[in-house]
Amino acid sequence: MFRLTSKVKIAAGLAAGALTLGAAGAYAANANNNGTIPVSTLKPVALSGDAGGLTLNSTNGKTTTLTIPATFENQGQCVSFFAQHQDLVLKPAGTATKISKNSHGKLISSTIKAWCETRLAPKTKTDSAETETPDATQPTDSTDSSASQGHGHAYGHSKHPSN
């Protein structure tokens, strides 16, 4: 098991908050226009960096370009990056004429979540086993003629004389 650090907890909280805001915005947006957006009003978004197959559009033209980082430290950071741009939606497939106003929420909860998993920075092990190299000037147990027969390290055991 691994320990959750404060940074991970904060990132997860931010991602959850972003999802909540996205869902609330999508719900409020559905009140007008019968809950749909005409595909003809979508504006293409120029993606720079490794988009990995994403083709995004803006519902209102607010986001025209988006630079995608090469990697993200965790999934919360990645999801939060896309959640900041609430006008982003996936380019609709086929001949669709309308998309749902909650397309941004669907984008974040399914497509972006899966996409982010492939963009996470490689895990580096921070707990390295410490090895101690004996000093060449210090005698080791095998060469020390005065080595005691006790357990050492003061673990509650006294030294016993040799028989």
ZAZA-366413 format. One record per residue (C-alpha): x, y, z; residue in three letters; chain. Coordinates in pm, whole numbers, padded with zeros to 5 digits. Layout:
! ZAZA-366413
+--------+--------+--------+---------+--------+
:     xx :     yy :     zz : residuo : cadena :
+--------+--------+--------+---------+--------+
:      X :      Y :      Z :     ALA :      A :
...
+--------+--------+--------+---------+--------+
***
This chain:
! ZAZA-366413
+--------+--------+--------+---------+--------+
:     xx :     yy :     zz : residuo : cadena :
+--------+--------+--------+---------+--------+
:  00000 :  00000 :  00000 :     MET :      A :
:  00122 :  00350 : -00057 :     PHE :      A :
:  00081 :  00659 :  00152 :     ARG :      A :
: -00132 :  00944 :  00023 :     LEU :      A :
:  00053 :  01270 :  00049 :     THR :      A :
: -00107 :  01607 :  00098 :     SER :      A :
: -00034 :  01700 : -00265 :     LYS :      A :
: -00221 :  01393 : -00391 :     VAL :      A :
: -00514 :  01464 : -00160 :     LYS :      A :
: -00529 :  01827 : -00275 :     ILE :      A :
: -00508 :  01730 : -00643 :     ALA :      A :
: -00787 :  01475 : -00596 :     ALA :      A :
: -00999 :  01736 : -00420 :     GLY :      A :
: -00941 :  01986 : -00700 :     LEU :      A :
: -01031 :  01730 : -00963 :     ALA :      A :
: -01349 :  01636 : -00775 :     ALA :      A :
: -01438 :  02004 : -00742 :     GLY :      A :
: -01376 :  02062 : -01112 :     ALA :      A :
: -01602 :  01770 : -01199 :     LEU :      A :
: -01871 :  01907 : -00970 :     THR :      A :
: -01846 :  02253 : -01125 :     LEU :      A :
: -01854 :  02102 : -01474 :     GLY :      A :
: -02163 :  01900 : -01391 :     ALA :      A :
: -02336 :  02201 : -01233 :     ALA :      A :
: -02253 :  02416 : -01536 :     GLY :      A :
: -02381 :  02150 : -01773 :     ALA :      A :
: -02705 :  02122 : -01576 :     TYR :      A :
: -02757 :  02500 : -01581 :     ALA :      A :
: -02676 :  02516 : -01951 :     ALA :      A :
: -02944 :  02258 : -02031 :     ASN :      A :
: -03214 :  02502 : -01921 :     ALA :      A :
: -03190 :  02686 : -02257 :     ASN :      A :
: -03191 :  02559 : -02615 :     ASN :      A :
: -03354 :  02228 : -02523 :     ASN :      A :
: -03023 :  02102 : -02382 :     GLY :      A :
: -02840 :  02088 : -02715 :     THR :      A :
: -02580 :  02285 : -02910 :     ILE :      A :
: -02582 :  02294 : -03291 :     PRO :      A :
: -02266 :  02135 : -03431 :     VAL :      A :
: -02242 :  02417 : -03684 :     SER :      A :
: -02159 :  02662 : -03403 :     THR :      A :
: -01859 :  02463 : -03273 :     LEU :      A :
: -01516 :  02617 : -03325 :     LYS :      A :
: -01206 :  02398 : -03376 :     PRO :      A :
: -00937 :  02411 : -03109 :     VAL :      A :
: -00573 :  02399 : -03224 :     ALA :      A :
: -00391 :  02151 : -03000 :     LEU :      A :
: -00015 :  02171 : -02954 :     SER :      A :
:  00187 :  01909 : -02776 :     GLY :      A :
:  00099 :  01540 : -02777 :     ASP :      A :
: -00280 :  01537 : -02815 :     ALA :      A :
: -00277 :  01160 : -02855 :     GLY :      A :
: -00578 :  01145 : -03086 :     GLY :      A :
: -00792 :  01408 : -02915 :     LEU :      A :
: -00988 :  01634 : -03147 :     THR :      A :
: -01151 :  01908 : -02944 :     LEU :      A :
: -01392 :  02187 : -03030 :     ASN :      A :
: -01503 :  02492 : -02838 :     SER :      A :
: -01874 :  02551 : -02784 :     THR :      A :
: -01832 :  02928 : -02770 :     ASN :      A :
: -01496 :  03002 : -02933 :     GLY :      A :
: -01343 :  03103 : -02600 :     LYS :      A :
: -01065 :  02843 : -02625 :     THR :      A :
: -00893 :  02862 : -02963 :     THR :      A :
: -00558 :  02699 : -02881 :     THR :      A :
: -00452 :  02457 : -02611 :     LEU :      A :
: -00098 :  02348 : -02528 :     THR :      A :
: -00102 :  02002 : -02375 :     ILE :      A :
:  00186 :  01916 : -02139 :     PRO :      A :
:  00392 :  01607 : -02226 :     ALA :      A :
:  00308 :  01440 : -01893 :     THR :      A :
:  00108 :  01503 : -01579 :     PHE :      A :
:  00213 :  01416 : -01224 :     GLU :      A :
: -00121 :  01259 : -01137 :     ASN :      A :
: -00467 :  01206 : -01282 :     GLN :      A :
: -00616 :  01492 : -01080 :     GLY :      A :
: -00374 :  01739 : -01236 :     GLN :      A :
: -00459 :  01614 : -01584 :     CYS :      A :
: -00838 :  01619 : -01538 :     VAL :      A :
: -00819 :  01962 : -01376 :     SER :      A :
: -00623 :  02093 : -01677 :     PHE :      A :
: -00913 :  02010 : -01910 :     PHE :      A :
: -01185 :  02101 : -01661 :     ALA :      A :
: -01058 :  02460 : -01657 :     GLN :      A :
: -01180 :  02495 : -02015 :     HIS :      A :
: -01552 :  02438 : -01973 :     GLN :      A :
: -01621 :  02514 : -02338 :     ASP :      A :
: -01431 :  02209 : -02467 :     LEU :      A :
: -01615 :  01917 : -02623 :     VAL :      A :
: -01509 :  01628 : -02843 :     LEU :      A :
: -01561 :  01671 : -03213 :     LYS :      A :
: -01884 :  01481 : -03285 :     PRO :      A :
: -01853 :  01171 : -03499 :     ALA :      A :
: -02044 :  01122 : -03821 :     GLY :      A :
: -02321 :  01353 : -03935 :     THR :      A :
: -02450 :  01468 : -03599 :     ALA :      A :
: -02618 :  01809 : -03615 :     THR :      A :
: -02649 :  01870 : -03240 :     LYS :      A :
: -02460 :  01774 : -02928 :     ILE :      A :
: -02576 :  01769 : -02569 :     SER :      A :
: -02486 :  02071 : -02357 :     LYS :      A :
: -02343 :  01834 : -02099 :     ASN :      A :
: -02089 :  01709 : -02353 :     SER :      A :
: -01810 :  01877 : -02155 :     HIS :      A :
: -01904 :  01677 : -01846 :     GLY :      A :
: -01916 :  01358 : -02050 :     LYS :      A :
: -01580 :  01447 : -02205 :     LEU :      A :
: -01419 :  01490 : -01863 :     ILE :      A :
: -01580 :  01191 : -01691 :     SER :      A :
: -01506 :  00935 : -01959 :     SER :      A :
: -01273 :  01029 : -02243 :     THR :      A :
: -01036 :  01264 : -02059 :     ILE :      A :
: -01016 :  01038 : -01755 :     LYS :      A :
: -00902 :  00745 : -01972 :     ALA :      A :
: -00677 :  00969 : -02183 :     TRP :      A :
: -00508 :  01107 : -01871 :     CYS :      A :
: -00413 :  00760 : -01750 :     GLU :      A :
: -00188 :  00724 : -02054 :     THR :      A :
: -00021 :  01063 : -01992 :     ARG :      A :
:  00088 :  01024 : -01632 :     LEU :      A :
:  00454 :  01071 : -01552 :     ALA :      A :
:  00634 :  00743 : -01491 :     PRO :      A :
:  00629 :  00642 : -01128 :     LYS :      A :
:  00967 :  00674 : -00964 :     THR :      A :
:  01040 :  00485 : -00650 :     LYS :      A :
:  01136 :  00731 : -00377 :     THR :      A :
:  01208 :  00475 : -00105 :     ASP :      A :
:  01549 :  00344 : -00200 :     SER :      A :
:  01721 :  00078 :  00003 :     ALA :      A :
:  02011 :  00236 :  00180 :     GLU :      A :
:  02334 :  00042 :  00156 :     THR :      A :
:  02628 :  00113 :  00378 :     GLU :      A :
:  02974 :  00084 :  00235 :     THR :      A :
:  03231 :  00012 :  00504 :     PRO :      A :
:  03506 :  00267 :  00541 :     ASP :      A :
:  03839 :  00122 :  00428 :     ALA :      A :
:  04010 :  00256 :  00741 :     THR :      A :
:  03760 :  00099 :  00982 :     GLN :      A :
:  03788 : -00270 :  01069 :     PRO :      A :
:  03490 : -00488 :  00983 :     THR :      A :
:  03343 : -00761 :  01204 :     ASP :      A :
:  03529 : -01030 :  01014 :     SER :      A :
:  03867 : -00861 :  01063 :     THR :      A :
:  03811 : -00714 :  01410 :     ASP :      A :
:  03974 : -00944 :  01664 :     SER :      A :
:  03801 : -00769 :  01952 :     SER :      A :
:  03448 : -00831 :  01820 :     ALA :      A :
:  03216 : -00916 :  02105 :     SER :      A :
:  02983 : -01212 :  02125 :     GLN :      A :
:  02682 : -00992 :  02209 :     GLY :      A :
:  02402 : -00880 :  01981 :     HIS :      A :
:  02510 : -00518 :  01987 :     GLY :      A :
:  02291 : -00216 :  01905 :     HIS :      A :
:  02164 : -00210 :  02265 :     ALA :      A :
:  01855 : -00421 :  02199 :     TYR :      A :
:  01827 : -00511 :  02566 :     GLY :      A :
:  02082 : -00789 :  02546 :     HIS :      A :
:  02398 : -00773 :  02746 :     SER :      A :
:  02733 : -00892 :  02621 :     LYS :      A :
:  02818 : -01242 :  02730 :     HIS :      A :
:  03175 : -01348 :  02792 :     PRO :      A :
:  03322 : -01610 :  02558 :     SER :      A :
:  03350 : -01960 :  02698 :     ASN :      A :
+--------+--------+--------+---------+--------+
***
